[in-house]
Amino acid sequence: MQVISSIPDFRKARSDLRGTLGLVPTMGYLHEGHLALVRRARLENDAVAASIFVNPSQFGPNEDFTTYPRDMDRDLSLLRVEGVDLVFAPSPEDVYPPGFDTWIEAGSVSQRLEGEHRPGHFRGVATVVAKLFNVVQPDRAYFGQKDGQQVAVVKRMVTDLDMDVDVVVVSTLRDPDGLALSSRNVYLTPEQRRVAPIIYRALCQARKLWEDGERSGESLRSEIRRTLEQEPLIEKIDYVSVADASSLEEVDTIRQPAMVSVAARMGRTRLIDNVLLG
């Protein structure tokens, strides 16, 4: 496994590969959710690349960039075991050299939900993913459904800018109690971790209502809020959404595939999760 930080060196290593290449973009501090993406890429491609880059441009001024969990040695050990061929681990200066001043604005799909609560977040995501695609030149790129809006933003960018890469979405991996795997789960206190699966339970309750015939978006949103508001350790609900799965516009009546999503805060930890309907 080659670990490369500079863009010219990575391009040289990429040019030596033959066959298809799958890319798994990450911010490191890997968990089983990331490794599921790597394993899927390994199955579907001749070679696999992973990136490890905590992207400063997608963090807001009061967010956790400096404290975001990092463990490069552990990450590399895990990727080596999974048979990854190339790891791209650039520094912020490699990705954003002096004078960098070009950004990708992802449009309306990025302005709702996370975009409303984290201004500028998806500009940073779209820009760094575009740069990764340019440097790595993957045939396929693998993302987790857990970050559902990120998936929608990347898909829209790939379509609108005619990028020659297939975006492969892998189902959310969860702990046995339903909590979606996330690097930020390490911030949870033991008590918060015990009750955090209520978010997934609320989403599942909404999905069950839909399976039983409920088609009112507002009824599903109200049911989710009612469940979450019963938990005192949830200090703030940023949003509860029932939206069109592609545009992420809120829907009154569910007539086509929808994404039901939640963002809520427990102490210093902000948890997001979603389920798909249809």
C-alpha positions in Angstrom: 0.0 0.0 0.0 1.4 3.4 -1.0 0.7 6.4 1.2 1.1 9.6 -0.8 0.6 13.3 0.2 1.6 15.3 -2.8 -0.7 15.6 -5.9 2.1 15.1 -8.5 3.3 11.9 -6.7 -0.3 10.6 -6.5 -0.9 11.2 -10.2 2.3 9.3 -11.0 1.2 6.3 -8.9 -2.3 6.5 -10.4 -0.9 6.4 -13.9 0.9 3.1 -13.1 -2.4 1.3 -12.2 -4.3 -0.8 -14.7 -8.0 -1.5 -14.8 -10.8 0.2 -12.8 -10.2 2.2 -9.7 -12.6 2.8 -6.8 -12.2 5.8 -4.4 -13.4 6.0 -0.8 -13.1 9.6 0.4 -12.8 9.9 4.2 -11.8 12.4 6.9 -10.1 9.6 8.7 -10.7 8.2 12.2 -12.1 5.2 10.4 -14.9 2.9 11.6 -16.8 -0.1 10.2 -18.9 2.2 8.1 -15.8 3.4 6.2 -14.5 -0.1 5.9 -17.8 -1.3 4.4 -17.2 1.3 1.6 -13.7 0.0 1.1 -14.9 -3.6 0.9 -17.6 -2.7 -1.6 -14.9 -0.9 -3.7 -12.6 -3.9 -3.4 -15.3 -6.2 -4.8 -16.2 -3.9 -7.8 -12.8 -2.6 -8.9 -9.3 -3.8 -9.9 -7.7 -1.3 -7.5 -8.9 0.8 -4.5 -7.8 4.2 -3.3 -8.8 5.9 -0.1 -8.3 9.5 0.8 -7.7 10.8 4.4 -8.2 14.5 4.7 -9.9 16.5 7.4 -11.2 19.3 5.1 -11.1 22.7 6.8 -13.3 24.4 4.3 -16.4 22.3 5.3 -16.2 23.3 9.0 -17.8 26.5 10.2 -16.0 29.0 12.5 -17.6 27.5 15.7 -17.3 23.8 14.6 -14.9 21.1 15.6 -12.1 21.2 13.0 -9.3 21.5 15.5 -10.7 18.8 17.8 -12.0 16.4 15.1 -10.7 12.9 16.0 -7.6 11.8 14.2 -5.5 8.7 14.3 -3.5 8.3 11.0 -1.5 5.3 12.2 -4.6 3.3 13.1 -6.4 4.4 9.9 -3.5 3.2 7.7 -3.3 -0.1 9.5 -7.0 -0.7 8.9 -6.7 0.2 5.2 -3.7 -2.0 4.8 -5.6 -5.0 6.1 -8.4 -4.3 3.6 -6.0 -4.4 0.7 -6.2 -0.7 -0.3 -3.7 0.1 -3.0 -3.2 3.8 -2.7 -3.9 6.3 0.1 -4.0 10.0 -0.6 -3.3 11.9 2.6 -2.6 15.5 1.6 -2.1 18.5 3.9 -4.4 21.5 3.8 -1.6 23.3 2.0 -1.5 20.6 -0.7 -5.3 21.0 -1.3 -5.6 24.7 -0.8 -2.2 26.3 -1.8 -1.6 30.0 -1.3 -3.8 32.0 -3.6 -6.5 29.3 -3.9 -9.7 31.1 -4.8 -12.0 28.8 -6.8 -15.1 27.2 -5.2 -18.0 25.0 -6.3 -21.4 26.2 -5.2 -23.7 23.2 -5.2 -27.1 25.0 -5.7 -30.5 24.5 -4.1 -29.9 20.9 -3.0 -27.2 22.2 -0.7 -29.1 25.1 0.8 -31.6 23.1 2.9 -31.2 21.0 6.0 -27.5 20.9 6.7 -26.9 23.8 4.4 -29.3 26.0 6.4 -27.6 25.2 9.7 -24.0 25.0 8.5 -23.6 27.9 6.0 -20.7 27.2 3.5 -20.5 23.5 4.5 -21.4 22.1 1.1 -19.3 24.6 -0.8 -16.4 23.0 1.0 -17.6 19.5 0.4 -18.3 20.0 -3.3 -15.0 21.7 -3.9 -12.8 19.1 -2.1 -14.7 16.2 -3.7 -14.2 17.7 -7.1 -10.5 18.1 -6.4 -10.3 14.5 -5.2 -12.0 13.3 -8.4 -9.6 15.4 -10.5 -6.5 14.0 -8.7 -7.5 10.4 -8.2 -9.4 9.9 -11.5 -11.6 7.1 -10.1 -14.1 5.1 -12.1 -16.3 4.8 -9.1 -16.6 6.7 -5.8 -18.2 5.3 -2.7 -20.3 7.3 -0.2 -22.4 6.2 2.8 -26.2 6.9 2.9 -25.7 8.1 6.4 -24.7 11.5 5.0 -27.7 11.6 2.7 -27.6 15.2 1.7 -23.9 14.9 0.9 -24.8 12.1 -1.4 -27.4 14.3 -3.1 -25.0 17.2 -3.5 -22.2 15.0 -5.0 -24.6 13.3 -7.4 -25.9 16.7 -8.6 -22.4 18.0 -9.1 -21.3 14.9 -11.0 -24.4 15.2 -13.3 -24.2 18.9 -13.8 -20.5 19.1 -14.5 -20.4 15.9 -16.6 -17.8 14.2 -14.3 -16.9 10.7 -15.6 -17.3 8.9 -12.3 -20.1 6.6 -11.0 -21.3 7.5 -7.5 -22.0 4.4 -5.5 -24.1 4.7 -2.3 -23.7 2.2 0.4 -26.4 1.6 3.1 -25.8 3.1 6.6 -23.9 0.8 9.0 -25.3 0.8 12.5 -24.4 -0.5 16.0 -26.7 -3.3 17.2 -28.9 -0.8 19.0 -29.4 1.2 15.7 -27.1 4.2 16.2 -25.5 5.1 12.9 -21.8 4.8 12.9 -20.0 8.1 13.0 -16.5 9.3 13.9 -18.1 11.9 16.1 -19.9 9.3 18.3 -16.7 9.3 20.4 -17.9 12.7 21.7 -20.9 11.1 23.4 -20.9 10.6 27.1 -21.9 7.1 28.3 -25.4 8.4 29.2 -25.8 10.2 25.9 -24.6 7.1 24.0 -27.2 5.0 25.8 -30.1 7.2 24.6 -28.8 8.3 21.2 -30.5 5.4 19.3 -33.8 7.2 19.9 -33.1 9.1 16.7 -33.1 6.0 14.6 -36.2 4.6 16.5 -38.1 7.9 15.7 -37.1 7.5 12.0 -38.2 3.9 12.0 -41.6 4.8 13.6 -42.1 7.3 10.7 -41.1 4.6 8.2 -43.6 2.2 9.7 -46.4 4.8 9.5 -45.5 5.2 5.8 -45.5 1.4 5.3 -49.0 1.4 6.9 -50.3 3.9 4.3 -49.6 7.3 5.8 -48.6 9.8 3.1 -48.7 13.1 4.9 -45.2 14.6 5.3 -46.4 16.7 8.2 -47.8 13.7 10.1 -44.4 11.9 9.8 -42.5 15.0 10.9 -44.8 15.5 13.9 -44.5 11.9 15.0 -40.7 12.1 14.9 -40.6 15.4 16.9 -43.0 13.9 19.4 -40.7 11.0 20.0 -37.5 13.1 20.2 -39.0 15.7 22.5 -39.6 12.9 25.1 -35.8 12.6 25.6 -34.4 15.3 27.9 -30.8 14.7 26.8 -31.7 15.9 23.3 -31.0 19.6 23.9 -31.9 20.9 20.5 -33.6 19.5 17.3 -32.0 21.4 14.3 -34.5 19.9 11.8 -36.9 17.1 11.1 -37.4 16.6 7.4 -39.5 14.6 5.0 -38.2 15.6 1.6 -38.0 14.5 -2.0 -35.0 12.1 -2.2 -33.4 14.0 -5.1 -34.2 17.7 -4.7 -34.5 17.6 -0.9 -37.6 19.8 -1.1 -40.0 19.2 1.8 -43.1 17.3 0.7 -46.7 17.7 1.9 -47.8 14.4 0.3 -45.4 11.5 -0.3 -45.9 10.3 -3.9 -42.3 9.4 -4.9 -39.1 8.3 -3.1 -38.4 10.5 0.0 -35.7 10.9 2.5 -36.7 11.3 6.2 -33.9 12.9 8.1 -33.1 14.4 11.5 -30.3 16.5 13.0 -30.2 16.8 16.8 -27.8 17.9 19.5 -26.7 16.1 22.6 -24.1 18.2 24.5 -21.2 18.9 22.2 -22.3 16.1 19.8 -24.5 16.8 16.7 -26.1 13.6 15.4 -27.6 13.2 11.9 -29.4 10.2 10.5 -31.9 9.4 7.8 -34.0 6.6 6.3 -35.3 6.3 2.7 -39.0 5.7 1.8 -39.8 4.0 -1.5 
